[in-house]
Amino acid sequence: MADHLKAAFCRCAEDLPEDVLVLSAGSEGLTLSYDSLSMKGDLSDMLPRVRKENLNRELLVKAAGLNRLANQEKALFAVDATAGMGEDALLLAASGCFVKLYEKDPVIAALLKDSLKRAAKIPELQEIVSRMELTEGDSLEGLSSLQGKPYVILLDPMFPERRKSALVGKKFQLLHYLERPCEEEEALLNAAIQAGPERIVIKRPLKGPYLGGIKPSFTMEGKAIRYDCLLQPQRVSGMKER
Ligand SMILES: C[S@@+](CC[C@H](N)C(=O)[O-])C[C@H]1O[C@@H](n2cnc3c(N)ncnc32)[C@H](O)[C@@H]1O
């Protein structure tokens, strides 16, 4: 694993140099740590949000239109092109979607894989997680070789403002050592449009610019973020620059 992560391997905690990010494997899963901060992926935190009585109130579920699409015979196909720690993807899967997740950072992908493995042992999450399939890699490539057209593609690229935001939970602070601001936003959006989904949902900072300068069909605002939604993105013409 160390080779894959291009990291140095250390068998003993005492041998670790100071001032480095450490990924350690223990009986309770993978932990990322630096100084006094440590985190592991833990989708059990999401349990209250995926419960039936709460799920349809989630802004993402509404932005994806999933609150109005209950009781589908076949699971809708969703793609989370910027998976991170998989929380948004979990909401999509809890709403009945089969979700293909792409995460290109190998350390974040390893933490997410481990988190999904542990979530699969939690009875209330087991079925939901069984509809989530993680691929470690760049979604720019993944989106061009999908089997079938997705119903929804979620894009949540890292934006610089969020690095400084007090709204970023403590547990995610460490990830910011790994996440890079997305330099390929426009390419990502184009790849999502080319994949031919019914809609693209883009998570943005409340006051941030439109991704790629493309005006969405509609926007849903929360307290700290908003979702820009593009309906039938391939057919929409005359999208205006902001
Ligand atoms: C802001 S986080 C996403 C958080 C996620 N929505 C969640 O619920 O945890 C953005 C993530 O997208 C990943 N990413 C950015 N560009 C990507 C790409 N082209 N392919 C795959 N992953 C990408 C980054 O490594 C980072 O982990």
The ligand as an SDF file (V2000), in Angstrom:
LIG
                    3D

 27 29  0  0  0  0  0  0  0  0999 V2000
  -14.8150   18.7470   -1.7140 C   0  0  0  0  0  0  0  0  0  0  0  0
  -14.3710   17.0670   -1.8150 S   0  0  0  0  0  0  0  0  0  0  0  0
  -15.8840   16.2050   -2.0450 C   0  0  0  0  0  0  0  0  0  0  0  0
  -16.6140   15.9250   -0.7660 C   0  0  0  0  0  0  0  0  0  0  0  0
  -17.7810   14.9750   -0.9940 C   0  0  0  0  0  0  0  0  0  0  0  0
  -18.8600   15.6080   -1.7070 N   0  0  0  0  0  0  0  0  0  0  0  0
  -18.2820   14.3780    0.3140 C   0  0  0  0  0  0  0  0  0  0  0  0
  -19.5070   14.2870    0.5090 O   0  0  0  0  0  0  0  0  0  0  0  0
  -17.4540   13.9480    1.1310 O   0  0  0  0  0  0  0  0  0  0  0  0
  -13.6910   16.9830   -3.4270 C   0  0  0  0  0  0  0  0  0  0  0  0
  -13.0020   15.6430   -3.7230 C   0  0  0  0  0  0  0  0  0  0  0  0
  -12.9760   15.4550   -5.1310 O   0  0  0  0  0  0  0  0  0  0  0  0
  -11.7590   14.8330   -5.4730 C   0  0  0  0  0  0  0  0  0  0  0  0
  -11.5530   15.1440   -6.8960 N   0  0  0  0  0  0  0  0  0  0  0  0
  -11.3320   16.3700   -7.4680 C   0  0  0  0  0  0  0  0  0  0  0  0
  -11.2410   16.2510   -8.8010 N   0  0  0  0  0  0  0  0  0  0  0  0
  -11.4330   14.9190   -9.0930 C   0  0  0  0  0  0  0  0  0  0  0  0
  -11.4540   14.1570  -10.2960 C   0  0  0  0  0  0  0  0  0  0  0  0
  -11.2390   14.7510  -11.4840 N   0  0  0  0  0  0  0  0  0  0  0  0
  -11.6780   12.8330  -10.2230 N   0  0  0  0  0  0  0  0  0  0  0  0
  -11.8830   12.2300   -9.0160 C   0  0  0  0  0  0  0  0  0  0  0  0
  -11.8520   12.8920   -7.8440 N   0  0  0  0  0  0  0  0  0  0  0  0
  -11.6400   14.2190   -7.8750 C   0  0  0  0  0  0  0  0  0  0  0  0
  -10.7410   15.4610   -4.5190 C   0  0  0  0  0  0  0  0  0  0  0  0
   -9.5950   14.6410   -4.3730 O   0  0  0  0  0  0  0  0  0  0  0  0
  -11.5640   15.5690   -3.2370 C   0  0  0  0  0  0  0  0  0  0  0  0
  -11.4090   14.4180   -2.4300 O   0  0  0  0  0  0  0  0  0  0  0  0
  1  2  1  0
  2  3  1  0
  2 10  1  0
  3  4  1  0
  4  5  1  0
  5  6  1  0
  5  7  1  0
  7  8  2  0
  7  9  1  0
 10 11  1  0
 11 12  1  0
 11 26  1  0
 12 13  1  0
 13 14  1  0
 13 24  1  0
 14 15  1  0
 14 23  1  0
 15 16  2  0
 16 17  1  0
 17 18  1  0
 17 23  2  0
 18 19  1  0
 18 20  2  0
 20 21  1  0
 21 22  2  0
 22 23  1  0
 24 25  1  0
 24 26  1  0
 26 27  1  0
M  CHG  2   2   1   9  -1
M  END
$$$$
